[in-house]
Amino acid sequence: MSQPTAGFRCAAESLLRDEPPAGTATHVRTWLLLEHVGPWGDKALRDARLPDGLGAELQRRAAEHRAKILLIRRFSSTPDGDGLRVFAAYADPEHPRLEAGRLADPREVLDVDLGSLRRGGTSGLAAYDGSVFCVCTNGRHDACCAERGRPVAKALDAAHPEETWEVSHIGGDRFAANMVVLPHGLYYGRLDPVSAITVAGSHLAGELDLDHLRGRSSYPMPVQAAEVHLRRDLGVTRRDDVVFTGRVTDGDLTTATFAVAGATYDVRVRTVRATTARLTCKAGRDNPVPAHELVSLSRRS
């Protein structure tokens, strides 16, 4: 395997090849966020200075519950009041849920019941009526995440200090600056300070920003892309106006069905990997670049 080239930046290269961001969000519905002011290291749960054994157990639970478990901190890198903030979210596409609390000791995070949360119950934390803006800034994992993510986190922290958190890693480094909005599981990429403020404001008003939307984490990637194609075609940006009702997969073809304003639409996309590229700053070789091409879009009669 070749070594990474000094100075190579995956986000800049992705932008130069005009790689479409739609359909690139990690497919995950269960989320757990634990405050830890750092340092995080490359693999946060492994490398951060957590109590002995806690990181390994959190990694095990992430696999068990198909969850994404992240470390979070305020932009100031100072503790957010007394105790450690913790959030648990379930990114259901129609009824997303977010719960929150404070812990006296990080080991108490093991009392958060992710299994119950996935089954429709509570994690044991209190219901939280709000949104969380998760900006990936982990430069130890990928240089682009810090170089592009930190200015976005700073801008959002000034505009929306209660909602904004830096997070350890959410995936898709080449689309930095990246942000996930919970509990909806909305991935946004290629943000800068100005566009991040626009995206945040749109979200709080119930709207999606299609220019930066990578997809909903609650859907498989081809369905994410299909939703963006449909929304662009119809000019629909209200967050809850498009409802996913099912999909059929046949090899590299996915037909996703959505309900919009009483009508039903079928969107067929083809997943292709026609090009290769280095997908992260640390990558030592090229890998296939997935994309989801629109094949057809039709309204049922």
CORSULVEN-V931682 format. One record per pair of residues at least 12 apart in sequence whose C-alpha atoms are under 10 Angstrom apart, sorted by the first residue. I is the first residue (numbers start at 0). J is the second residue. D is the distance in whole Angstrom. If there is no record, write none. Layout:
# CORSULVEN-V931682
i->(I I)
j->(J J)
d->(D D)
This chain:
# CORSULVEN-V931682
i->(0 0 0 0 1 1 1 1 2 2 2 2 3 3 3 3 3 3 3 4 4 4 4 5 5 6 6 7 7 7 7 7 7 7 8 8 8 8 8 8 8 8 8 8 8 9 9 9 9 9 9 9 9 9 9 9 9 9 9 9 10 10 10 10 10 10 10 10 10 10 10 10 10 10 11 11 11 11 11 12 12 12 12 12 12 12 13 13 13 13 13 13 13 13 13 13 14 14 14 16 18 18 18 18 18 19 19 19 19 19 19 19 19 19 20 20 20 20 20 20 20 20 20 20 20 20 20 20 20 21 21 21 21 21 21 21 21 21 21 21 21 21 21 21 21 21 21 21 21 21 22 22 22 22 22 22 22 22 22 22 22 22 22 22 22 22 22 22 22 22 22 23 23 23 23 23 23 23 23 23 23 23 23 23 23 23 23 23 23 23 24 24 24 24 24 24 24 24 24 24 24 24 24 24 24 24 24 24 24 24 25 25 25 25 25 25 25 25 25 25 25 25 25 25 25 26 26 26 26 26 26 26 26 26 26 26 26 27 27 27 27 27 27 27 27 27 27 27 27 27 28 28 28 28 28 28 28 28 28 28 28 28 28 28 28 28 28 28 29 29 29 29 29 29 29 29 29 29 29 29 29 29 29 29 29 29 29 29 30 30 30 30 30 30 30 30 30 30 30 30 30 30 30 30 30 30 30 31 31 31 31 31 31 31 31 31 31 31 31 31 31 31 31 31 31 31 31 32 32 32 32 32 32 32 32 32 32 32 32 32 32 32 32 32 33 33 33 33 33 33 33 33 33 33 33 33 33 33 33 34 34 34 34 34 34 34 34 34 34 34 34 34 34 34 34 34 34 35 35 35 35 35 35 35 35 35 35 35 35 35 35 35 35 35 35 36 36 36 36 36 36 36 36 36 36 36 36 36 37 37 37 37 37 37 37 38 38 38 38 39 39 39 39 39 39 39 39 39 40 40 40 40 40 41 41 41 41 41 41 41 42 42 42 42 42 42 43 43 43 43 43 43 43 43 43 44 44 44 44 44 44 44 45 45 47 49 49 50 50 50 51 52 53 53 53 53 53 54 54 56 57 57 57 60 60 60 61 63 63 64 64 64 64 65 65 65 66 66 66 66 66 67 67 67 68 68 68 68 68 68 69 69 69 69 69 69 69 69 70 70 70 70 70 70 71 71 71 71 71 71 71 71 71 71 71 71 71 71 72 72 72 72 72 72 72 73 73 73 73 73 73 73 73 73 73 74 74 74 74 74 74 74 74 74 74 74 74 74 74 74 74 75 75 75 75 75 76 76 79 79 80 81 81 81 82 82 82 82 82 82 83 83 83 83 83 83 83 83 84 84 84 84 84 84 84 85 85 85 85 85 85 85 85 85 85 86 86 86 86 86 86 86 86 86 86 86 86 86 86 87 87 87 87 87 87 87 87 87 87 87 87 87 87 87 88 88 88 88 88 88 88 88 88 88 88 88 89 89 89 89 89 89 89 89 89 89 89 89 90 90 90 90 90 90 90 90 90 90 90 91 91 91 91 91 91 91 91 91 92 92 92 92 92 92 92 92 92 92 92 93 93 93 93 93 93 94 94 95 95 95 95 95 96 96 96 96 96 96 96 96 96 96 96 96 97 97 97 97 97 97 97 97 97 97 97 97 97 97 98 98 98 98 98 98 98 98 98 98 98 99 99 99 99 99 99 99 100 100 100 100 100 101 101 110 110 110 111 111 112 127 128 129 129 129 129 129 130 130 130 130 130 130 130 130 130 130 131 131 131 131 131 131 131 131 131 131 131 131 131 132 132 132 132 132 132 132 132 132 132 132 132 132 132 132 132 132 132 132 132 133 133 133 133 133 133 133 133 133 133 133 133 133 133 133 134 134 134 134 134 134 134 134 134 134 134 134 134 134 134 134 134 134 134 134 134 134 134 135 135 135 135 135 135 135 135 135 135 135 135 135 135 135 135 135 135 135 136 136 136 136 136 136 136 136 136 136 136 136 136 136 136 136 137 137 137 137 137 137 137 138 138 139 139 140 140 140 140 140 140 141 141 141 141 141 141 141 141 142 142 142 142 142 143 143 143 143 143 143 143 143 144 144 144 144 144 144 144 144 144 144 144 144 145 145 146 146 147 147 147 147 147 147 147 147 148 148 148 148 148 148 148 148 148 148 149 149 149 149 150 150 150 150 150 150 151 151 151 151 151 151 151 151 151 151 151 151 152 152 152 152 152 152 152 152 152 152 153 153 154 154 154 154 154 155 155 155 155 155 155 156 157 158 158 158 159 159 159 162 162 162 163 163 163 164 165 166 166 169 170 170 171 171 171 171 171 172 172 172 172 172 173 173 173 173 173 173 174 174 174 174 174 174 174 174 175 175 175 175 175 176 176 176 176 176 176 177 177 177 177 177 177 177 178 178 178 178 178 178 178 179 179 179 179 179 180 180 180 180 181 183 183 183 183 183 184 184 184 184 184 185 185 185 185 185 185 185 185 186 186 186 186 186 186 187 187 187 187 187 187 187 187 187 188 188 188 188 188 189 189 189 189 190 190 190 194 194 194 195 195 198 198 198 201 201 201 202 202 204 204 205 205 205 205 205 206 206 206 206 206 206 207 207 207 207 207 207 207 208 208 208 209 209 209 209 209 209 209 210 210 212 212 213 214 214 215 218 219 220 220 220 220 220 221 221 221 221 221 221 221 221 221 221 221 221 221 221 221 221 221 222 222 222 222 222 222 222 222 222 222 222 222 223 223 223 224 224 224 224 224 224 224 224 224 224 225 225 225 225 225 225 225 225 225 225 225 225 225 225 225 225 225 226 226 226 226 226 226 226 228 228 228 228 228 228 228 228 229 229 229 229 229 229 229 229 229 230 232 233 235 239 240 240 240 240 241 241 241 241 241 241 242 242 242 242 242 242 243 243 243 243 243 243 243 244 244 244 244 244 244 245 245 245 246 246 246 247 248 248 248 249 250 250 251 251 251 251 251 252 252 252 252 252 252 252 252 252 253 253 253 253 253 253 253 253 253 254 254 254 254 254 254 254 255 255 255 256 256 256 257 258 259 262 262 262 263 263 263 263 264 264 264 264 264 265 265 265 265 265 266 266 266 266 266 266 267 267 267 267 267 267 267 268 268 268 268 268 268 268 269 269 269 269 269 269 270 270 270 270 270 271 271 271 271 271 271 272 272 272 272 272 272 273 273 273 273 274 274 274 274 274 275 275 275 276)
j->(282 283 284 285 282 283 284 285 281 282 283 284 277 279 280 281 282 283 284 280 281 282 283 280 281 142 280 142 143 277 279 280 281 282 141 142 143 146 172 173 277 278 279 280 281 141 142 143 171 172 173 174 175 276 277 278 279 280 281 282 142 143 144 147 171 172 173 174 175 176 189 278 279 280 143 173 174 175 189 173 174 276 277 278 279 280 172 173 174 175 189 276 277 278 279 288 173 174 189 276 173 174 288 289 290 174 210 211 213 224 289 290 291 292 171 173 174 186 187 188 189 210 211 212 213 214 224 290 291 186 187 188 209 210 211 212 213 214 215 220 221 222 223 224 225 226 227 228 290 291 186 212 213 214 215 216 218 219 220 221 222 223 224 225 226 227 228 270 289 290 291 170 171 174 186 187 188 212 213 214 215 216 219 220 221 223 224 289 290 291 169 170 171 179 184 185 186 187 188 212 213 214 215 216 217 218 219 220 223 224 67 169 170 171 184 185 186 213 214 215 216 217 218 219 220 65 66 67 184 214 215 216 217 218 219 220 223 64 65 66 67 89 90 91 184 215 216 217 218 219 64 65 66 67 88 89 90 91 92 95 117 182 183 184 215 216 217 218 61 64 65 66 67 68 87 88 89 90 91 96 113 114 116 117 182 184 216 217 61 64 65 66 67 68 69 86 87 88 89 90 97 113 116 117 181 182 184 57 61 66 67 68 69 70 71 85 86 87 88 89 97 98 99 108 111 113 122 67 68 69 70 71 72 84 85 86 87 88 99 108 133 164 166 167 68 69 70 71 72 83 84 85 86 87 101 102 105 108 166 69 70 71 72 73 78 79 82 83 84 85 86 101 102 105 164 165 166 47 48 49 69 70 71 72 73 76 77 78 79 83 84 85 105 166 167 48 70 71 72 73 74 75 76 77 78 79 83 165 49 70 71 72 76 77 167 76 137 139 167 70 71 137 138 139 140 166 167 168 137 138 139 140 167 137 138 139 140 141 167 168 54 137 139 140 167 168 68 69 70 137 139 140 166 167 168 56 57 58 68 69 70 167 57 58 70 105 106 104 105 106 106 106 105 106 107 108 109 68 106 109 69 108 109 109 113 114 113 113 114 113 114 116 117 113 114 117 88 89 113 114 117 88 168 169 86 87 166 167 168 169 86 133 135 165 166 167 168 169 85 164 165 166 167 168 83 84 85 86 133 134 135 136 163 164 165 166 167 168 84 133 163 164 165 166 167 152 153 156 160 161 162 163 164 165 166 134 136 149 150 151 152 153 154 155 156 157 160 163 164 165 166 152 153 156 164 165 164 165 101 161 101 101 102 103 100 101 102 103 104 105 100 101 102 103 104 105 107 108 99 100 101 102 103 105 108 98 99 100 101 102 105 107 108 111 124 98 99 100 101 108 111 122 124 125 126 127 131 181 182 99 100 111 112 113 116 121 122 123 124 125 126 127 181 182 113 116 117 121 122 126 127 131 181 182 183 184 113 116 117 118 119 121 122 181 182 183 184 217 117 180 181 182 183 184 185 215 216 217 218 117 119 182 183 184 215 216 217 218 182 183 184 185 215 216 217 218 239 242 243 183 217 239 241 242 243 182 183 181 182 183 184 217 116 119 120 121 126 127 128 129 130 181 182 183 116 121 122 124 125 126 127 128 129 130 131 181 182 183 116 121 122 123 124 125 126 127 128 129 182 122 123 124 125 126 127 128 123 124 125 126 127 124 125 122 123 124 123 124 124 182 182 161 162 181 182 203 161 162 163 180 181 182 183 199 202 203 159 161 162 163 164 178 179 180 181 182 183 184 199 152 155 156 159 160 161 162 163 164 165 166 178 179 180 181 182 185 195 199 202 152 162 163 164 165 166 167 168 169 177 178 179 180 181 186 148 149 151 152 153 155 163 164 165 166 167 168 169 175 176 177 178 179 180 187 188 190 195 147 148 149 151 152 164 165 166 167 168 169 170 171 172 175 176 177 178 179 148 149 150 151 152 164 165 166 167 168 169 172 175 176 177 178 149 165 166 167 168 169 172 167 168 167 168 167 168 172 279 280 281 168 172 173 175 279 280 281 282 172 175 279 280 281 172 173 174 175 176 177 279 280 167 168 169 170 171 172 173 174 175 176 177 280 175 176 175 176 174 175 176 177 189 190 191 192 165 166 175 176 177 178 189 190 191 192 165 176 191 192 176 190 191 192 193 195 165 175 176 177 178 190 191 192 193 194 195 196 164 165 166 176 177 178 191 192 195 196 165 192 191 192 193 195 196 192 193 195 196 197 199 196 196 196 199 200 196 199 200 180 181 199 178 180 199 178 178 178 179 186 186 279 186 188 213 278 279 188 189 278 279 280 188 189 277 278 279 280 187 188 189 190 211 213 278 279 187 188 189 190 191 188 189 190 191 192 195 189 190 191 195 211 212 213 190 195 198 199 211 212 213 212 213 214 215 216 198 199 202 215 216 202 215 216 217 238 214 215 216 217 218 202 207 212 213 214 215 216 217 211 212 213 214 215 216 207 208 209 210 211 212 213 214 215 210 211 212 213 214 210 211 212 213 210 211 212 208 210 211 208 211 210 211 212 236 237 238 237 238 237 238 236 237 238 239 240 235 236 237 238 239 240 227 230 235 236 237 238 239 236 237 238 227 228 230 231 234 235 236 227 231 224 227 227 226 227 227 243 246 253 270 289 290 291 246 248 251 252 253 254 255 266 267 268 269 270 289 290 291 292 293 243 245 246 253 254 255 256 257 266 267 268 291 243 255 291 255 266 267 268 269 270 290 291 292 293 243 253 254 255 256 257 265 266 267 268 269 291 292 293 294 295 296 241 242 243 255 256 257 266 266 267 268 291 292 293 295 296 241 257 259 264 265 266 293 296 297 259 296 259 259 259 257 258 259 260 257 258 259 260 263 264 256 257 258 259 260 263 255 256 257 258 259 263 264 256 257 258 263 264 265 257 258 265 265 266 267 267 267 268 269 269 269 270 268 269 270 271 291 267 268 269 270 271 291 292 293 294 265 266 267 268 269 270 291 293 294 266 267 268 269 294 295 296 267 268 296 296 297 298 298 298 298 298 299 300 297 298 299 300 296 297 298 299 300 295 296 297 298 299 293 294 295 296 297 298 291 292 293 294 295 296 297 290 291 292 293 294 295 296 290 291 292 293 294 295 289 290 291 292 293 287 288 289 290 291 292 286 287 288 289 290 291 287 288 289 290 286 287 288 289 290 287 288 289 288)
d->(9 6 6 10 9 5 6 10 8 8 5 8 9 9 7 6 6 5 8 8 8 9 8 9 9 10 9 9 10 9 9 6 9 10 9 7 7 10 10 8 9 9 8 5 9 9 9 7 10 7 5 8 9 9 7 6 5 5 9 9 10 6 9 9 9 7 4 6 6 8 8 8 8 8 9 8 9 9 10 8 10 9 9 9 10 10 10 6 7 10 10 9 9 8 10 10 8 8 9 10 10 9 9 9 8 10 10 10 9 10 9 7 9 10 9 10 7 10 9 7 8 9 7 7 5 8 9 8 10 10 9 9 9 9 8 6 4 6 10 8 9 10 7 5 9 9 7 8 8 8 10 9 6 5 8 9 9 8 5 6 7 5 4 8 9 8 10 10 9 7 7 9 7 9 8 10 9 9 6 7 9 9 9 6 9 8 8 8 8 9 9 8 7 9 9 8 6 8 9 9 6 5 7 6 9 9 8 7 8 10 9 8 7 8 9 10 8 9 9 8 6 9 9 8 8 9 10 10 9 9 8 5 6 6 6 7 9 10 7 6 7 9 8 10 8 9 5 6 8 9 10 8 7 8 8 5 5 7 9 9 8 9 9 7 9 6 5 9 9 7 7 5 6 9 8 6 5 6 9 10 7 9 8 7 9 9 10 9 9 9 9 5 5 6 8 8 6 5 6 8 9 8 10 10 9 9 9 10 9 7 6 5 6 9 10 7 6 5 7 9 10 10 10 9 9 8 10 8 6 5 6 6 10 8 5 5 6 9 9 9 10 10 8 10 8 6 5 6 8 7 6 5 7 9 10 9 8 8 9 9 6 5 5 9 8 8 9 5 5 6 9 9 9 8 9 10 9 8 9 8 9 6 6 6 9 9 9 8 10 8 9 10 9 10 10 10 8 7 5 8 9 9 5 6 7 9 10 10 9 9 9 8 8 9 10 10 9 9 10 8 9 7 9 8 9 10 7 10 8 8 5 7 9 8 8 5 4 8 9 9 10 9 8 7 8 8 10 8 7 9 9 9 10 6 8 9 7 7 8 8 8 9 9 8 9 8 9 9 8 7 10 9 8 7 10 9 8 10 10 8 10 9 8 9 8 9 9 10 9 7 7 10 8 10 10 10 10 9 8 10 10 10 9 8 10 9 10 9 9 9 10 10 10 10 6 6 7 8 9 10 8 6 5 8 10 9 9 10 8 9 9 10 10 6 5 4 6 10 9 10 9 6 5 7 9 9 10 8 9 9 10 7 5 6 9 10 10 8 10 10 6 6 10 9 7 9 9 8 7 6 10 10 9 9 10 10 10 9 10 10 9 8 9 8 9 5 5 5 7 9 8 5 5 6 7 7 10 10 7 6 5 7 9 10 10 8 6 5 6 7 9 10 8 9 9 6 4 7 9 10 9 10 8 9 10 9 9 10 10 6 9 8 9 8 8 9 7 9 8 10 9 9 9 9 9 8 9 10 9 10 10 10 7 5 8 9 9 7 7 10 9 10 10 8 6 8 8 9 9 10 7 5 5 5 9 9 7 6 10 9 10 8 7 8 10 9 6 9 9 7 8 10 8 9 6 8 9 8 8 9 10 8 10 8 9 9 9 8 5 6 8 10 9 9 10 9 8 8 9 10 10 9 6 8 10 9 10 9 9 6 5 7 8 8 9 7 5 9 9 8 7 8 5 5 4 5 8 9 9 9 9 5 5 6 6 9 9 6 6 9 9 9 10 8 8 9 6 7 9 10 10 9 8 9 8 9 9 6 9 7 6 6 8 10 9 8 10 8 5 6 7 10 8 6 5 7 9 10 10 9 8 9 9 10 9 6 5 6 8 9 7 6 5 7 9 10 10 8 10 9 8 6 5 6 6 9 9 9 8 5 5 6 8 9 6 8 7 6 10 9 7 6 5 6 8 9 9 9 8 6 4 7 9 10 10 10 10 9 6 8 9 8 9 6 5 6 6 6 9 10 9 8 7 6 6 8 5 6 9 9 8 10 6 6 6 7 10 10 9 8 8 10 9 8 7 5 6 9 10 9 9 9 10 8 8 9 9 9 8 9 7 9 10 7 6 7 10 9 10 9 7 9 7 7 9 6 7 10 9 7 9 8 10 10 10 6 9 9 6 6 8 10 9 8 9 8 10 6 5 8 9 8 7 9 8 10 7 5 7 8 10 8 8 9 8 8 10 9 9 10 7 6 10 10 10 10 7 9 9 7 6 5 8 9 6 8 7 7 10 9 10 9 9 8 9 10 9 8 9 6 8 8 7 7 9 7 6 10 8 10 10 7 9 9 9 8 9 9 10 10 10 10 10 10 9 9 9 9 10 10 10 8 10 8 8 9 10 8 6 8 9 9 9 6 6 8 9 5 5 8 9 9 10 10 9 6 5 7 9 6 5 5 7 9 9 6 7 9 9 9 10 9 8 9 10 10 10 10 10 10 10 10 9 9 10 9 8 10 10 10 7 8 8 10 8 6 5 7 10 10 9 7 8 6 5 6 9 8 6 5 5 6 7 10 8 9 9 5 5 5 7 9 9 5 7 6 10 9 6 9 9 10 7 10 9 10 8 10 9 10 8 9 9 9 10 9 8 9 9 9 6 5 8 10 9 5 5 5 8 10 10 10 9 5 6 6 9 7 9 9 7 9 8 7 10 9 7 9 10 10 8 8 8 7 10 9 10 10 9 10 9 8 10 10 9 9 7 9 8 10 9 7 8 7 10 9 6 9 10 9 9 8 7 8 6 9 10 9 9 8 9 10 9 9 10 9 10 8 10 10 9 6 8 8 10 9 8 7 9 9 9 6 7 6 10 8 9 7 10 10 9 8 9 8 8 9 8 8 8 10 9 10 9 7 10 8 9 9 10 8 9 7 10 7 9 10 9 9 9 9 10 8 6 7 6 6 5 8 10 10 9 5 5 7 9 10 7 6 4 6 9 10 10 6 5 7 9 10 10 7 10 10 9 9 9 9 9 10 10 10 9 9 8 5 5 7 9 7 6 5 7 9 9 10 10 9 10 8 6 5 6 8 9 10 10 5 4 7 9 9 9 9 6 8 10 10 10 10 10 10 10 7 7 9 9 6 6 8 7 6 4 6 10 8 6 5 6 7 8 8 6 5 7 9 10 9 6 5 5 6 9 9 6 5 5 5 7 9 8 5 5 7 7 10 7 6 4 6 9 9 8 6 5 6 7 9 5 5 5 6 9 7 7 8 8 8 6 6 8 9 4 5 9 7)
